[in-house]
Amino acid sequence: MAGRFYSDEEILTIKSMYMNGFSDNEIAKVLNRSVIAIGIKRQRLDLAQRFVEKRNWENWETEYLKNNYGKLSIPAMMNHLDRSYNSIITKASKNNLKTKKRCSLEERKKQADDIQELADKGYYASEISKMLKINDTTVYSRRIEFGLTIIDGHDTERYHSKMEKISKIFWSKERG
């Protein structure tokens, strides 16, 4: 289903606001459109982010990335370095930086045993992830991979199915 057509006035508003530094979110509010619709229209008008000034990486930034990549989250590094997600990923790739290795099968089995032991004691998945210092996705991945029975502390079925989808996608790539 196609959306509403853009009037000439709306197109001028998008161009003008974008060139004056307004975000897609701000433009969307003014035109009563979705942020995604504005982003798509902006790209079709050839107003992609190419006007953003690219800056070279300073030595301290590169060192920070080397020391923290795989240890800190990418959003945390984005915030500290004032860099985009793609900028950090690209720089990490150019410096042959990799995130930490995946667990071996033995490590995953040990983790699954620890998870099931805590689940049998009545802890929720979110509590287990905090206690074992792993994220919720890992708990759900082990649940899917090893058929664990875990009490779900979240009330919504949507959250539960989202975590299962993430786990299934991860394990469908035949990681070992």
Secondary structure as UniProt FT lines:
FT   HELIX           8..19
FT   TURN            20..21
FT   HELIX           24..31
FT   HELIX           35..44
FT   TURN            45..46
FT   HELIX           49..51
FT   HELIX           59..68
FT   TURN            70..71
FT   HELIX           74..81
FT   HELIX           85..94
FT   TURN            95..96
FT   HELIX           105..120
FT   TURN            121..122
FT   HELIX           125..132
FT   HELIX           136..146
FT   HELIX           157..172
//
